[in-house]
Amino acid sequence: MAKLTRAQKQEEVVKLADQFGRAKAAVFAVYRGLSVREMTELRKMMREQGIEFKVVKTSLVRRALNEVKLPLPAENVFAQPVAVAFSYEDEILPAKLLAQAAKSAERLSIVAGIIGGALVDRSYLQRLASLPSREELVARMIGTLSNLPRRLVGSLQHPVSSFTTIMKQYQSQLGG
């Protein structure tokens, strides 16, 4: 990064404070060693999903977080240059996208984040990233709910055979 004047630094702190204040999630990632092509692809992927991704000066991040009264990550988070992914709509999406990108770019790694005003560590973010998306959960629920009437009708159409099947299963569970 180019050397910034004091006024430019203050302006950047104000911008960062605004971003942290509005964001539902801010995820910090170490990116050192990524090629220009990899960073460009990562930024493009994030932008397409509505995530703002930028490389930040750690000293300015600390000042911005203090300004909006958000918790500061541990010092070791800022031991290397970091980038931050801001999401204003979805708390989980930045962690998901960064975890997905880290699979192909081994020099990219999630280090910490702030979700809903709370500081979260790498392992928490990795667990969040492994959760199914909202759409997947809704589809599963619809599938389960749409299957219930069919199963109920089947059971009601064949009450004796269903009862016999249930009794056999119960008997086998008892060991007899």
HELIX and SHEET records of a PDB file:
HELIX    1   1 ARG A    6  ARG A   22  1                                  17    
HELIX    2   2 VAL A   36  GLU A   48  1                                  13    
HELIX    3   3 THR A   58  GLU A   67  1                                  10    
HELIX    4   4 GLU A   75  ALA A   79  5                                   5    
HELIX    5   5 LEU A   93  SER A  104  1                                  12    
HELIX    6   6 ARG A  122  SER A  130  1                                   9    
HELIX    7   7 ARG A  134  GLN A  157  1                                  24    
HELIX    8   8 PRO A  159  LEU A  174  1                                  16    
SHEET    1   A 5 GLU A  52  VAL A  56  0                                        
SHEET    2   A 5 VAL A  82  SER A  87 -1                                        
SHEET    3   A 5 ALA A  25  VAL A  30 -1                                        
SHEET    4   A 5 SER A 109  ILE A 115 -1                                        
SHEET    5   A 5 ALA A 118  ASP A 121 -1                                        
END                                                                             
